[in-house]
Amino acid sequence: MQSLRDLIDSFNLYAVCEACQRQTKLNVQKLIKHLGAETQVHRMRSKLRCRVCGTRTEDLRIVYVGQKDQEAIFQYRR
Ligand SMILES: [Zn+2]
C-alpha cells in the first residue's frame, strides 16, 4: 500500500479520464495538505472527478520520476 508520503520524492501522480482521454497531473503536496500524508493512494480514487467533462474517474497513474538528490550524489562521486 502506498501513501501520499511515499510519492512525494520520486513519483508523479496522474488522474486519467477515460471519457475524454485527459490526463491531469495531481499536486501531491497539495493533496497531503488537504488529506494528510498517510492517506492511501487507492483511497483517492473515489474522490476524483474530471474537471473538463465532469465524469467520475477511478483511473490513477503513478509515474516514477527518480530521486534528484541521489542522482546528484552519484554524479559527484564519479
Ligand atoms: Zn473527462
PDB file of the backbone (N, CA, C, O) and the ligand in Angstrom, with CONECT records:
HET     ZN  A 101       1
ATOM      1  N   MET A   1       0.850  -1.200   0.000  1.00  0.00           N
ATOM      2  CA  MET A   1       0.000   0.000   0.000  1.00  0.00           C
ATOM      3  C   MET A   1       0.884   1.247   0.000  1.00  0.00           C
ATOM      4  O   MET A   1       1.808   1.366   0.805  1.00  0.00           O
ATOM      5  N   GLN A   2       0.596   2.147  -0.886  1.00  0.00           N
ATOM      6  CA  GLN A   2       1.356   3.392  -0.941  1.00  0.00           C
ATOM      7  C   GLN A   2       0.536   4.525  -0.348  1.00  0.00           C
ATOM      8  O   GLN A   2      -0.662   4.646  -0.603  1.00  0.00           O
ATOM      9  N   SER A   3       1.192   5.343   0.438  1.00  0.00           N
ATOM     10  CA  SER A   3       0.545   6.545   0.947  1.00  0.00           C
ATOM     11  C   SER A   3       1.089   7.739   0.169  1.00  0.00           C
ATOM     12  O   SER A   3       2.066   7.618  -0.570  1.00  0.00           O
ATOM     13  N   LEU A   4       0.463   8.863   0.340  1.00  0.00           N
ATOM     14  CA  LEU A   4       0.909  10.061  -0.384  1.00  0.00           C
ATOM     15  C   LEU A   4       2.348  10.414  -0.024  1.00  0.00           C
ATOM     16  O   LEU A   4       3.091  10.937  -0.854  1.00  0.00           O
ATOM     17  N   ARG A   5       2.735  10.128   1.207  1.00  0.00           N
ATOM     18  CA  ARG A   5       4.096  10.416   1.641  1.00  0.00           C
ATOM     19  C   ARG A   5       5.132   9.667   0.785  1.00  0.00           C
ATOM     20  O   ARG A   5       6.212  10.185   0.501  1.00  0.00           O
ATOM     21  N   ASP A   6       4.778   8.440   0.383  1.00  0.00           N
ATOM     22  CA  ASP A   6       5.707   7.633  -0.415  1.00  0.00           C
ATOM     23  C   ASP A   6       5.922   8.207  -1.813  1.00  0.00           C
ATOM     24  O   ASP A   6       6.914   7.901  -2.474  1.00  0.00           O
ATOM     25  N   LEU A   7       4.999   9.025  -2.245  1.00  0.00           N
ATOM     26  CA  LEU A   7       5.056   9.502  -3.625  1.00  0.00           C
ATOM     27  C   LEU A   7       5.850  10.779  -3.800  1.00  0.00           C
ATOM     28  O   LEU A   7       6.338  11.068  -4.893  1.00  0.00           O
ATOM     29  N   ILE A   8       5.982  11.543  -2.731  1.00  0.00           N
ATOM     30  CA  ILE A   8       6.340  12.945  -2.913  1.00  0.00           C
ATOM     31  C   ILE A   8       7.738  13.140  -3.496  1.00  0.00           C
ATOM     32  O   ILE A   8       7.956  14.095  -4.240  1.00  0.00           O
ATOM     33  N   ASP A   9       8.678  12.273  -3.182  1.00  0.00           N
ATOM     34  CA  ASP A   9      10.046  12.468  -3.656  1.00  0.00           C
ATOM     35  C   ASP A   9      10.281  11.989  -5.084  1.00  0.00           C
ATOM     36  O   ASP A   9      10.975  12.646  -5.860  1.00  0.00           O
ATOM     37  N   SER A  10       9.707  10.851  -5.424  1.00  0.00           N
ATOM     38  CA  SER A  10      10.144  10.185  -6.653  1.00  0.00           C
ATOM     39  C   SER A  10       9.049   9.911  -7.665  1.00  0.00           C
ATOM     40  O   SER A  10       9.324   9.360  -8.731  1.00  0.00           O
ATOM     41  N   PHE A  11       7.805  10.282  -7.357  1.00  0.00           N
ATOM     42  CA  PHE A  11       6.717   9.903  -8.253  1.00  0.00           C
ATOM     43  C   PHE A  11       5.823  11.089  -8.601  1.00  0.00           C
ATOM     44  O   PHE A  11       5.613  11.997  -7.796  1.00  0.00           O
ATOM     45  N   ASN A  12       5.307  11.049  -9.821  1.00  0.00           N
ATOM     46  CA  ASN A  12       4.227  11.960 -10.196  1.00  0.00           C
ATOM     47  C   ASN A  12       2.930  11.171 -10.229  1.00  0.00           C
ATOM     48  O   ASN A  12       2.915   9.998 -10.601  1.00  0.00           O
ATOM     49  N   LEU A  13       1.855  11.814  -9.842  1.00  0.00           N
ATOM     50  CA  LEU A  13       0.559  11.165  -9.787  1.00  0.00           C
ATOM     51  C   LEU A  13      -0.369  11.814 -10.807  1.00  0.00           C
ATOM     52  O   LEU A  13      -0.546  13.033 -10.814  1.00  0.00           O
ATOM     53  N   TYR A  14      -0.961  10.987 -11.671  1.00  0.00           N
ATOM     54  CA  TYR A  14      -1.861  11.493 -12.699  1.00  0.00           C
ATOM     55  C   TYR A  14      -3.233  10.864 -12.545  1.00  0.00           C
ATOM     56  O   TYR A  14      -3.361   9.681 -12.230  1.00  0.00           O
ATOM     57  N   ALA A  15      -4.244  11.666 -12.771  1.00  0.00           N
ATOM     58  CA  ALA A  15      -5.600  11.146 -12.888  1.00  0.00           C
ATOM     59  C   ALA A  15      -5.934  11.076 -14.373  1.00  0.00           C
ATOM     60  O   ALA A  15      -5.677  12.018 -15.123  1.00  0.00           O
ATOM     61  N   VAL A  16      -6.507   9.954 -14.785  1.00  0.00           N
ATOM     62  CA  VAL A  16      -6.796   9.756 -16.199  1.00  0.00           C
ATOM     63  C   VAL A  16      -8.300   9.626 -16.392  1.00  0.00           C
ATOM     64  O   VAL A  16      -8.947   8.797 -15.751  1.00  0.00           O
ATOM     65  N   CYS A  17      -8.859  10.456 -17.287  1.00  0.00           N
ATOM     66  CA  CYS A  17     -10.283  10.381 -17.582  1.00  0.00           C
ATOM     67  C   CYS A  17     -10.496   9.519 -18.814  1.00  0.00           C
ATOM     68  O   CYS A  17      -9.991   9.829 -19.893  1.00  0.00           O
ATOM     69  N   GLU A  18     -11.247   8.435 -18.650  1.00  0.00           N
ATOM     70  CA  GLU A  18     -11.481   7.550 -19.784  1.00  0.00           C
ATOM     71  C   GLU A  18     -12.429   8.183 -20.792  1.00  0.00           C
ATOM     72  O   GLU A  18     -12.345   7.908 -21.989  1.00  0.00           O
ATOM     73  N   ALA A  19     -13.327   9.026 -20.310  1.00  0.00           N
ATOM     74  CA  ALA A  19     -14.332   9.607 -21.195  1.00  0.00           C
ATOM     75  C   ALA A  19     -13.722  10.564 -22.215  1.00  0.00           C
ATOM     76  O   ALA A  19     -14.088  10.524 -23.390  1.00  0.00           O
ATOM     77  N   CYS A  20     -12.802  11.419 -21.788  1.00  0.00           N
ATOM     78  CA  CYS A  20     -12.239  12.397 -22.733  1.00  0.00           C
ATOM     79  C   CYS A  20     -10.733  12.237 -22.888  1.00  0.00           C
ATOM     80  O   CYS A  20     -10.082  13.080 -23.505  1.00  0.00           O
ATOM     81  N   GLN A  21     -10.165  11.151 -22.329  1.00  0.00           N
ATOM     82  CA  GLN A  21      -8.750  10.820 -22.517  1.00  0.00           C
ATOM     83  C   GLN A  21      -7.822  11.897 -21.978  1.00  0.00           C
ATOM     84  O   GLN A  21      -6.690  12.042 -22.440  1.00  0.00           O
ATOM     85  N   ARG A  22      -8.307  12.649 -20.997  1.00  0.00           N
ATOM     86  CA  ARG A  22      -7.483  13.709 -20.434  1.00  0.00           C
ATOM     87  C   ARG A  22      -6.648  13.157 -19.285  1.00  0.00           C
ATOM     88  O   ARG A  22      -7.132  12.361 -18.480  1.00  0.00           O
ATOM     89  N   GLN A  23      -5.405  13.580 -19.217  1.00  0.00           N
ATOM     90  CA  GLN A  23      -4.520  13.149 -18.148  1.00  0.00           C
ATOM     91  C   GLN A  23      -4.085  14.378 -17.370  1.00  0.00           C
ATOM     92  O   GLN A  23      -3.485  15.293 -17.932  1.00  0.00           O
ATOM     93  N   THR A  24      -4.381  14.402 -16.101  1.00  0.00           N
ATOM     94  CA  THR A  24      -4.101  15.586 -15.296  1.00  0.00           C
ATOM     95  C   THR A  24      -3.114  15.240 -14.195  1.00  0.00           C
ATOM     96  O   THR A  24      -3.328  14.299 -13.430  1.00  0.00           O
ATOM     97  N   LYS A  25      -2.042  15.997 -14.117  1.00  0.00           N
ATOM     98  CA  LYS A  25      -1.072  15.789 -13.054  1.00  0.00           C
ATOM     99  C   LYS A  25      -1.631  16.348 -11.757  1.00  0.00           C
ATOM    100  O   LYS A  25      -2.066  17.498 -11.702  1.00  0.00           O
ATOM    101  N   LEU A  26      -1.617  15.529 -10.718  1.00  0.00           N
ATOM    102  CA  LEU A  26      -2.126  15.972  -9.427  1.00  0.00           C
ATOM    103  C   LEU A  26      -0.992  16.571  -8.601  1.00  0.00           C
ATOM    104  O   LEU A  26       0.154  16.131  -8.687  1.00  0.00           O
ATOM    105  N   ASN A  27      -1.321  17.560  -7.818  1.00  0.00           N
ATOM    106  CA  ASN A  27      -0.344  18.202  -6.948  1.00  0.00           C
ATOM    107  C   ASN A  27      -0.283  17.441  -5.623  1.00  0.00           C
ATOM    108  O   ASN A  27      -1.138  17.621  -4.756  1.00  0.00           O
ATOM    109  N   VAL A  28       0.736  16.590  -5.474  1.00  0.00           N
ATOM    110  CA  VAL A  28       0.820  15.712  -4.303  1.00  0.00           C
ATOM    111  C   VAL A  28       0.974  16.518  -3.020  1.00  0.00           C
ATOM    112  O   VAL A  28       0.398  16.174  -1.988  1.00  0.00           O
ATOM    113  N   GLN A  29       1.755  17.591  -3.092  1.00  0.00           N
ATOM    114  CA  GLN A  29       1.935  18.415  -1.886  1.00  0.00           C
ATOM    115  C   GLN A  29       0.624  19.019  -1.418  1.00  0.00           C
ATOM    116  O   GLN A  29       0.355  19.115  -0.220  1.00  0.00           O
ATOM    117  N   LYS A  30      -0.183  19.421  -2.381  1.00  0.00           N
ATOM    118  CA  LYS A  30      -1.489  19.998  -2.070  1.00  0.00           C
ATOM    119  C   LYS A  30      -2.408  18.924  -1.472  1.00  0.00           C
ATOM    120  O   LYS A  30      -3.150  19.191  -0.526  1.00  0.00           O
ATOM    121  N   LEU A  31      -2.352  17.727  -2.023  1.00  0.00           N
ATOM    122  CA  LEU A  31      -3.175  16.626  -1.524  1.00  0.00           C
ATOM    123  C   LEU A  31      -2.808  16.292  -0.082  1.00  0.00           C
ATOM    124  O   LEU A  31      -3.682  16.045   0.750  1.00  0.00           O
ATOM    125  N   ILE A  32      -1.514  16.287   0.206  1.00  0.00           N
ATOM    126  CA  ILE A  32      -1.052  15.989   1.566  1.00  0.00           C
ATOM    127  C   ILE A  32      -1.567  17.053   2.534  1.00  0.00           C
ATOM    128  O   ILE A  32      -1.974  16.746   3.655  1.00  0.00           O
ATOM    129  N   LYS A  33      -1.543  18.289   2.091  1.00  0.00           N
ATOM    130  CA  LYS A  33      -2.021  19.394   2.915  1.00  0.00           C
ATOM    131  C   LYS A  33      -3.509  19.217   3.241  1.00  0.00           C
ATOM    132  O   LYS A  33      -3.945  19.480   4.362  1.00  0.00           O
ATOM    133  N   HIS A  34      -4.276  18.767   2.248  1.00  0.00           N
ATOM    134  CA  HIS A  34      -5.725  18.649   2.436  1.00  0.00           C
ATOM    135  C   HIS A  34      -6.130  17.333   3.094  1.00  0.00           C
ATOM    136  O   HIS A  34      -7.051  17.303   3.910  1.00  0.00           O
ATOM    137  N   LEU A  35      -5.448  16.254   2.743  1.00  0.00           N
ATOM    138  CA  LEU A  35      -5.905  14.924   3.152  1.00  0.00           C
ATOM    139  C   LEU A  35      -5.003  14.259   4.188  1.00  0.00           C
ATOM    140  O   LEU A  35      -5.429  13.341   4.889  1.00  0.00           O
ATOM    141  N   GLY A  36      -3.752  14.726   4.281  1.00  0.00           N
ATOM    142  CA  GLY A  36      -2.795  14.115   5.197  1.00  0.00           C
ATOM    143  C   GLY A  36      -1.840  13.183   4.475  1.00  0.00           C
ATOM    144  O   GLY A  36      -2.213  12.526   3.502  1.00  0.00           O
ATOM    145  N   ALA A  37      -0.597  13.128   4.960  1.00  0.00           N
ATOM    146  CA  ALA A  37       0.457  12.374   4.287  1.00  0.00           C
ATOM    147  C   ALA A  37       0.242  10.871   4.348  1.00  0.00           C
ATOM    148  O   ALA A  37       0.800  10.131   3.538  1.00  0.00           O
ATOM    149  N   GLU A  38      -0.567  10.412   5.308  1.00  0.00           N
ATOM    150  CA  GLU A  38      -0.761   8.967   5.472  1.00  0.00           C
ATOM    151  C   GLU A  38      -1.931   8.439   4.632  1.00  0.00           C
ATOM    152  O   GLU A  38      -2.242   7.249   4.683  1.00  0.00           O
ATOM    153  N   THR A  39      -2.565   9.302   3.876  1.00  0.00           N
ATOM    154  CA  THR A  39      -3.689   8.869   3.042  1.00  0.00           C
ATOM    155  C   THR A  39      -3.226   7.846   2.012  1.00  0.00           C
ATOM    156  O   THR A  39      -2.269   8.086   1.276  1.00  0.00           O
ATOM    157  N   GLN A  40      -3.899   6.720   1.962  1.00  0.00           N
ATOM    158  CA  GLN A  40      -3.544   5.681   0.995  1.00  0.00           C
ATOM    159  C   GLN A  40      -3.950   6.126  -0.409  1.00  0.00           C
ATOM    160  O   GLN A  40      -5.026   6.686  -0.618  1.00  0.00           O
ATOM    161  N   VAL A  41      -3.061   5.861  -1.360  1.00  0.00           N
ATOM    162  CA  VAL A  41      -3.297   6.341  -2.720  1.00  0.00           C
ATOM    163  C   VAL A  41      -4.599   5.764  -3.294  1.00  0.00           C
ATOM    164  O   VAL A  41      -5.330   6.463  -3.996  1.00  0.00           O
ATOM    165  N   HIS A  42      -4.889   4.490  -2.996  1.00  0.00           N
ATOM    166  CA  HIS A  42      -6.086   3.885  -3.588  1.00  0.00           C
ATOM    167  C   HIS A  42      -7.372   4.527  -3.052  1.00  0.00           C
ATOM    168  O   HIS A  42      -8.424   4.433  -3.684  1.00  0.00           O
ATOM    169  N   ARG A  43      -7.287   5.173  -1.895  1.00  0.00           N
ATOM    170  CA  ARG A  43      -8.477   5.837  -1.351  1.00  0.00           C
ATOM    171  C   ARG A  43      -8.812   7.111  -2.113  1.00  0.00           C
ATOM    172  O   ARG A  43      -9.934   7.612  -2.045  1.00  0.00           O
ATOM    173  N   MET A  44      -7.823   7.628  -2.840  1.00  0.00           N
ATOM    174  CA  MET A  44      -8.034   8.827  -3.655  1.00  0.00           C
ATOM    175  C   MET A  44      -9.010   8.577  -4.804  1.00  0.00           C
ATOM    176  O   MET A  44      -9.680   9.492  -5.284  1.00  0.00           O
ATOM    177  N   ARG A  45      -9.071   7.330  -5.226  1.00  0.00           N
ATOM    178  CA  ARG A  45      -9.809   7.028  -6.455  1.00  0.00           C
ATOM    179  C   ARG A  45     -11.267   7.467  -6.396  1.00  0.00           C
ATOM    180  O   ARG A  45     -11.828   7.928  -7.391  1.00  0.00           O
ATOM    181  N   SER A  46     -11.871   7.321  -5.230  1.00  0.00           N
ATOM    182  CA  SER A  46     -13.287   7.666  -5.126  1.00  0.00           C
ATOM    183  C   SER A  46     -13.511   9.173  -5.061  1.00  0.00           C
ATOM    184  O   SER A  46     -14.647   9.646  -5.107  1.00  0.00           O
ATOM    185  N   LYS A  47     -12.407   9.926  -4.954  1.00  0.00           N
ATOM    186  CA  LYS A  47     -12.540  11.381  -4.829  1.00  0.00           C
ATOM    187  C   LYS A  47     -12.323  12.109  -6.149  1.00  0.00           C
ATOM    188  O   LYS A  47     -12.501  13.325  -6.227  1.00  0.00           O
ATOM    189  N   LEU A  48     -11.943  11.381  -7.170  1.00  0.00           N
ATOM    190  CA  LEU A  48     -11.558  12.029  -8.416  1.00  0.00           C
ATOM    191  C   LEU A  48     -12.739  12.298  -9.328  1.00  0.00           C
ATOM    192  O   LEU A  48     -13.646  11.478  -9.472  1.00  0.00           O
ATOM    193  N   ARG A  49     -12.700  13.470  -9.937  1.00  0.00           N
ATOM    194  CA  ARG A  49     -13.687  13.811 -10.942  1.00  0.00           C
ATOM    195  C   ARG A  49     -13.001  14.663 -11.998  1.00  0.00           C
ATOM    196  O   ARG A  49     -12.245  15.580 -11.675  1.00  0.00           O
ATOM    197  N   CYS A  50     -13.269  14.353 -13.260  1.00  0.00           N
ATOM    198  CA  CYS A  50     -12.644  15.096 -14.355  1.00  0.00           C
ATOM    199  C   CYS A  50     -13.168  16.531 -14.365  1.00  0.00           C
ATOM    200  O   CYS A  50     -14.375  16.768 -14.332  1.00  0.00           O
ATOM    201  N   ARG A  51     -12.235  17.478 -14.413  1.00  0.00           N
ATOM    202  CA  ARG A  51     -12.633  18.879 -14.360  1.00  0.00           C
ATOM    203  C   ARG A  51     -13.241  19.342 -15.683  1.00  0.00           C
ATOM    204  O   ARG A  51     -13.967  20.336 -15.721  1.00  0.00           O
ATOM    205  N   VAL A  52     -12.948  18.630 -16.755  1.00  0.00           N
ATOM    206  CA  VAL A  52     -13.392  19.066 -18.076  1.00  0.00           C
ATOM    207  C   VAL A  52     -14.792  18.549 -18.401  1.00  0.00           C
ATOM    208  O   VAL A  52     -15.665  19.321 -18.796  1.00  0.00           O
ATOM    209  N   CYS A  53     -15.005  17.243 -18.234  1.00  0.00           N
ATOM    210  CA  CYS A  53     -16.300  16.686 -18.628  1.00  0.00           C
ATOM    211  C   CYS A  53     -17.147  16.284 -17.417  1.00  0.00           C
ATOM    212  O   CYS A  53     -18.307  15.907 -17.582  1.00  0.00           O
ATOM    213  N   GLY A  54     -16.591  16.357 -16.210  1.00  0.00           N
ATOM    214  CA  GLY A  54     -17.369  16.091 -15.006  1.00  0.00           C
ATOM    215  C   GLY A  54     -17.563  14.616 -14.692  1.00  0.00           C
ATOM    216  O   GLY A  54     -18.262  14.275 -13.738  1.00  0.00           O
ATOM    217  N   THR A  55     -16.953  13.735 -15.482  1.00  0.00           N
ATOM    218  CA  THR A  55     -17.085  12.302 -15.256  1.00  0.00           C
ATOM    219  C   THR A  55     -16.245  11.870 -14.061  1.00  0.00           C
ATOM    220  O   THR A  55     -15.107  12.310 -13.897  1.00  0.00           O
ATOM    221  N   ARG A  56     -16.815  11.008 -13.232  1.00  0.00           N
ATOM    222  CA  ARG A  56     -16.021  10.416 -12.161  1.00  0.00           C
ATOM    223  C   ARG A  56     -15.030   9.432 -12.770  1.00  0.00           C
ATOM    224  O   ARG A  56     -15.398   8.609 -13.609  1.00  0.00           O
ATOM    225  N   THR A  57     -13.791   9.519 -12.351  1.00  0.00           N
ATOM    226  CA  THR A  57     -12.796   8.585 -12.867  1.00  0.00           C
ATOM    227  C   THR A  57     -12.110   7.888 -11.697  1.00  0.00           C
ATOM    228  O   THR A  57     -11.918   8.492 -10.642  1.00  0.00           O
ATOM    229  N   GLU A  58     -11.743   6.637 -11.875  1.00  0.00           N
ATOM    230  CA  GLU A  58     -11.021   5.923 -10.829  1.00  0.00           C
ATOM    231  C   GLU A  58      -9.652   5.486 -11.322  1.00  0.00           C
ATOM    232  O   GLU A  58      -8.978   4.666 -10.699  1.00  0.00           O
ATOM    233  N   ASP A  59      -9.261   6.049 -12.447  1.00  0.00           N
ATOM    234  CA  ASP A  59      -8.017   5.629 -13.063  1.00  0.00           C
ATOM    235  C   ASP A  59      -6.868   6.541 -12.637  1.00  0.00           C
ATOM    236  O   ASP A  59      -6.782   7.693 -13.065  1.00  0.00           O
ATOM    237  N   LEU A  60      -5.998   6.014 -11.797  1.00  0.00           N
ATOM    238  CA  LEU A  60      -4.831   6.758 -11.339  1.00  0.00           C
ATOM    239  C   LEU A  60      -3.582   6.165 -11.954  1.00  0.00           C
ATOM    240  O   LEU A  60      -3.448   4.945 -12.056  1.00  0.00           O
ATOM    241  N   ARG A  61      -2.682   7.018 -12.358  1.00  0.00           N
ATOM    242  CA  ARG A  61      -1.420   6.555 -12.913  1.00  0.00           C
ATOM    243  C   ARG A  61      -0.281   7.129 -12.076  1.00  0.00           C
ATOM    244  O   ARG A  61      -0.206   8.336 -11.846  1.00  0.00           O
ATOM    245  N   ILE A  62       0.602   6.240 -11.628  1.00  0.00           N
ATOM    246  CA  ILE A  62       1.742   6.668 -10.813  1.00  0.00           C
ATOM    247  C   ILE A  62       3.004   6.511 -11.654  1.00  0.00           C
ATOM    248  O   ILE A  62       3.323   5.413 -12.111  1.00  0.00           O
ATOM    249  N   VAL A  63       3.712   7.604 -11.853  1.00  0.00           N
ATOM    250  CA  VAL A  63       4.869   7.607 -12.744  1.00  0.00           C
ATOM    251  C   VAL A  63       6.139   7.873 -11.949  1.00  0.00           C
ATOM    252  O   VAL A  63       6.251   8.878 -11.247  1.00  0.00           O
ATOM    253  N   TYR A  64       7.081   6.968 -12.070  1.00  0.00           N
ATOM    254  CA  TYR A  64       8.352   7.139 -11.371  1.00  0.00           C
ATOM    255  C   TYR A  64       9.212   8.176 -12.074  1.00  0.00           C
ATOM    256  O   TYR A  64       9.446   8.073 -13.278  1.00  0.00           O
ATOM    257  N   VAL A  65       9.681   9.168 -11.342  1.00  0.00           N
ATOM    258  CA  VAL A  65      10.498  10.213 -11.954  1.00  0.00           C
ATOM    259  C   VAL A  65      11.911  10.267 -11.368  1.00  0.00           C
ATOM    260  O   VAL A  65      12.710  11.120 -11.757  1.00  0.00           O
ATOM    261  N   GLY A  66      12.219   9.370 -10.445  1.00  0.00           N
ATOM    262  CA  GLY A  66      13.571   9.299  -9.900  1.00  0.00           C
ATOM    263  C   GLY A  66      13.797  10.274  -8.763  1.00  0.00           C
ATOM    264  O   GLY A  66      12.978  11.159  -8.512  1.00  0.00           O
ATOM    265  N   GLN A  67      14.900  10.104  -8.090  1.00  0.00           N
ATOM    266  CA  GLN A  67      15.231  10.967  -6.965  1.00  0.00           C
ATOM    267  C   GLN A  67      16.367  11.897  -7.352  1.00  0.00           C
ATOM    268  O   GLN A  67      17.477  11.461  -7.658  1.00  0.00           O
ATOM    269  N   LYS A  68      16.070  13.164  -7.331  1.00  0.00           N
ATOM    270  CA  LYS A  68      17.044  14.163  -7.770  1.00  0.00           C
ATOM    271  C   LYS A  68      18.301  14.143  -6.906  1.00  0.00           C
ATOM    272  O   LYS A  68      19.413  14.272  -7.418  1.00  0.00           O
ATOM    273  N   ASP A  69      18.126  13.983  -5.606  1.00  0.00           N
ATOM    274  CA  ASP A  69      19.263  14.026  -4.691  1.00  0.00           C
ATOM    275  C   ASP A  69      20.246  12.894  -4.961  1.00  0.00           C
ATOM    276  O   ASP A  69      21.459  13.098  -5.004  1.00  0.00           O
ATOM    277  N   GLN A  70      19.695  11.696  -5.141  1.00  0.00           N
ATOM    278  CA  GLN A  70      20.550  10.533  -5.404  1.00  0.00           C
ATOM    279  C   GLN A  70      21.365  10.723  -6.680  1.00  0.00           C
ATOM    280  O   GLN A  70      22.544  10.374  -6.739  1.00  0.00           O
ATOM    281  N   GLU A  71      20.732  11.267  -7.672  1.00  0.00           N
ATOM    282  CA  GLU A  71      21.393  11.492  -8.944  1.00  0.00           C
ATOM    283  C   GLU A  71      22.576  12.450  -8.766  1.00  0.00           C
ATOM    284  O   GLU A  71      23.647  12.240  -9.336  1.00  0.00           O
ATOM    285  N   ALA A  72      22.369  13.495  -7.974  1.00  0.00           N
ATOM    286  CA  ALA A  72      23.409  14.478  -7.746  1.00  0.00           C
ATOM    287  C   ALA A  72      24.602  13.855  -7.023  1.00  0.00           C
ATOM    288  O   ALA A  72      25.750  14.140  -7.365  1.00  0.00           O
ATOM    289  N   ILE A  73      24.340  13.008  -6.028  1.00  0.00           N
ATOM    290  CA  ILE A  73      25.414  12.361  -5.282  1.00  0.00           C
ATOM    291  C   ILE A  73      26.194  11.427  -6.213  1.00  0.00           C
ATOM    292  O   ILE A  73      27.422  11.366  -6.163  1.00  0.00           O
ATOM    293  N   PHE A  74      25.477  10.720  -7.042  1.00  0.00           N
ATOM    294  CA  PHE A  74      26.104   9.783  -7.965  1.00  0.00           C
ATOM    295  C   PHE A  74      27.070  10.504  -8.909  1.00  0.00           C
ATOM    296  O   PHE A  74      28.185  10.043  -9.153  1.00  0.00           O
ATOM    297  N   GLN A  75      26.619  11.630  -9.424  1.00  0.00           N
ATOM    298  CA  GLN A  75      27.464  12.393 -10.345  1.00  0.00           C
ATOM    299  C   GLN A  75      28.695  12.942  -9.632  1.00  0.00           C
ATOM    300  O   GLN A  75      29.784  13.000 -10.204  1.00  0.00           O
ATOM    301  N   TYR A  76      28.513  13.335  -8.402  1.00  0.00           N
ATOM    302  CA  TYR A  76      29.603  13.905  -7.625  1.00  0.00           C
ATOM    303  C   TYR A  76      30.708  12.865  -7.403  1.00  0.00           C
ATOM    304  O   TYR A  76      31.894  13.175  -7.516  1.00  0.00           O
ATOM    305  N   ARG A  77      30.310  11.643  -7.089  1.00  0.00           N
ATOM    306  CA  ARG A  77      31.286  10.593  -6.797  1.00  0.00           C
ATOM    307  C   ARG A  77      32.017  10.119  -8.048  1.00  0.00           C
ATOM    308  O   ARG A  77      33.133   9.606  -7.964  1.00  0.00           O
ATOM    309  N   ARG A  78      31.409  10.285  -9.169  1.00  0.00           N
ATOM    310  CA  ARG A  78      32.003   9.830 -10.418  1.00  0.00           C
ATOM    311  C   ARG A  78      33.032  10.871 -10.876  1.00  0.00           C
ATOM    312  O   ARG A  78      33.665  10.696 -11.918  1.00  0.00           O
TER     313      ARG A  78
HETATM  314 ZN    ZN A 101     -13.129  13.951 -18.852  1.00  0.00          ZN2+
END
